[in-house]
Amino acid sequence: MALSQQVEDSLREAEASLRNALAFAARNERPMMCKSISETIFKIDNVIKTDGMLDLLDERIEGDSGQFPPHIHDEDYDL
């Protein structure tokens, strides 16, 4: 089951806000704060990308050769 558009949009908004916070933190805060904020951004991004990968695995037909569909190799496809 894919992330709903509302959830994905909210995650992207949170990521954008954290990137803004990171820009300010880089100038004024201790390095540990910057590290924590950047780890959170990384985790949010992974949630979105992992959900897309899980959807691809769910779509596989039993007995497939294990190859991903051709669109995985398309340059326009962004996980």
C-alpha positions as CSV (number, residue, x, y, z in Angstrom):
1,M,0.0,0.0,0.0
2,A,1.5,3.3,-1.1
3,L,1.8,6.3,1.2
4,S,-1.2,8.5,0.7
5,Q,-0.5,11.8,-1.1
6,Q,-1.4,13.7,2.0
7,V,1.1,11.8,4.1
8,E,3.8,12.1,1.5
9,D,3.1,15.8,1.2
10,S,3.3,16.3,5.0
11,L,6.6,14.4,5.1
12,R,8.0,16.5,2.3
13,E,6.9,19.7,4.2
14,A,8.5,18.5,7.4
15,E,11.7,17.7,5.4
16,A,11.7,21.2,3.9
17,S,11.2,22.8,7.4
18,L,14.0,20.7,8.8
19,R,16.3,21.8,5.9
20,N,15.5,25.4,6.8
21,A,16.3,24.7,10.4
22,L,19.5,23.0,9.4
23,A,20.6,26.1,7.5
24,F,20.1,28.3,10.6
25,A,21.6,25.7,12.9
26,A,24.8,25.4,10.8
27,R,25.5,29.1,11.7
28,N,24.5,29.2,15.3
29,E,24.2,25.8,17.0
30,R,26.6,23.1,18.1
31,P,27.6,20.5,15.6
32,M,25.5,17.8,17.5
33,M,22.3,19.8,16.7
34,C,23.2,19.9,13.0
35,K,23.9,16.2,13.0
36,S,20.6,15.4,14.7
37,I,18.6,17.5,12.3
38,S,20.3,16.0,9.3
39,E,19.7,12.5,10.5
40,T,16.0,13.3,10.8
41,I,16.0,14.6,7.3
42,F,17.7,11.4,6.1
43,K,15.2,9.2,8.0
44,I,12.2,11.1,6.5
45,D,13.7,10.7,3.0
46,N,14.2,7.0,3.6
47,V,10.6,6.5,4.7
48,I,9.4,7.9,1.4
49,K,11.9,6.0,-0.7
50,T,11.5,2.7,1.2
51,D,7.7,2.9,0.7
52,G,8.2,3.1,-3.0
53,M,10.5,0.1,-3.0
54,L,8.1,-1.9,-0.9
55,D,5.3,-1.2,-3.4
56,L,7.5,-2.6,-6.2
57,L,8.1,-5.7,-4.2
58,D,4.3,-6.1,-3.5
59,E,3.6,-5.8,-7.2
60,R,5.9,-8.7,-8.1
61,I,4.1,-11.7,-9.5
62,E,4.8,-15.0,-7.7
63,G,7.2,-17.0,-9.8
64,D,8.9,-14.1,-11.4
65,S,12.6,-14.4,-12.1
66,G,13.4,-11.8,-9.5
67,Q,14.1,-9.0,-12.0
68,F,12.5,-5.7,-11.3
69,P,10.2,-4.3,-14.0
70,P,11.9,-2.2,-16.8
71,H,10.7,1.1,-15.4
72,I,13.2,0.7,-12.5
73,H,16.0,1.2,-14.9
74,D,14.5,4.3,-16.5
75,E,16.4,7.5,-15.9
76,D,13.2,9.3,-15.0
77,Y,12.3,6.9,-12.3
78,D,13.1,8.4,-8.9
79,L,13.0,6.2,-5.8
